[in-house]
């Protein structure tokens, strides 16, 4: 079992061992996003990001990053803060490896928690 809590960009607590291929949940302000490593709709292995059982996006190999730049999260309107925090969690966990995203979150102060059974 793995647990991580990050507040304003600083690790508050971390326990257990994170295994990238096992499903995990990113929680941000009461919203939960499930992340599952599986075969995607294109037949390639992806990270499926789902909220309440609805597929939101498939992140593809090798960098598992979205198809937009970090600065473009504002296009999601009210969900922009949620989206940024989710991708901050994915970068923190080493799932999203695209350099642009890694550099973007180096000085950002996002808050989120991660749990994995």
C-alpha positions, 0 to 999 in steps of 0.5 A, spaced: 500 500 500 502 506 498 500 513 500 502 520 498 500 527 501 503 533 498 501 540 500 503 546 496 508 543 492 511 539 499 511 532 501 507 532 507 507 524 508 509 518 504 509 511 506 509 504 502 512 503 495 509 506 489 508 501 483 507 504 476 503 498 473 498 498 479 492 502 479 492 508 483 488 514 485 489 521 485 485 526 489 484 533 489 479 537 493 475 532 494 475 529 486 478 522 485 481 520 478 483 513 477 489 512 473 490 505 470 496 502 466 492 498 461 491 496 453 488 503 450 483 504 445 489 504 439 492 497 442 498 500 445 499 500 453 497 507 456 495 510 462 487 511 462 485 517 467 478 516 469 473 520 473 467 516 476 468 510 471 468 515 465 475 515 461 477 522 460 484 521 457 489 516 455 496 518 456 501 514 451 508 511 451 513 513 452 512 520 456 505 519 458 504 526 457 497 530 455 497 533 448 497 540 450 502 544 453 502 545 461 500 553 460 494 551 456 491 548 462 487 554 463 483 552 457 479 547 462 476 553 465 473 551 472 477 544 471 484 547 470 486 547 477 484 540 478 488 538 471 494 541 473 494 538 480 493 531 477 499 532 472 503 535 478 502 528 481 503 524 475 510 528 474 511 527 482 510 519 481 515 519 475 509 517 470 509 523 466 516 524 464 515 529 458 521 534 460 516 540 458 511 538 464 517 536 469 520 543 468 513 546 469 512 543 475 519 544 478 517 551 482 509 550 482 506 549 489 500 544 487 496 540 492 494 533 492 494 526 495 495 519 492 493 512 494 494 505 491 492 499 494 
